[in-house]
Amino acid sequence: MANDKLGILNSIDVEDWSSMGETIEYIYVGKTQENIDKLLSLGATMKDIEHNTDHEADQIDISPFAFRLVDAEWYSDEGFSLERP
């Protein structure tokens, strides 16, 4: 199940991300219906999605979903992983 969720998460195209050291500040994806549907399939609610949406840039910060709902441990340009490198 975790690998299924990780696959869904990694199928979402990341538009921008930032970290400070090992702390993720944000991981932005486009606010499209396809991305919303994928987040809902991971267990996010519309309230969660709206709360994490930057309405000016029309982007969603998916980092809370990745680390809370999928239990990802790491993010890099290669995507999310369940273990730190």
Secondary structure, 3 states (H helix, E strand, C coil): CHHHHHHHHHCCCEEEEEEECCEEEEEEEECCHHHHHHHHHHCCCHHHHHHCEECCCCEEECHHHHHHCCCCCEEECCEEECCCC
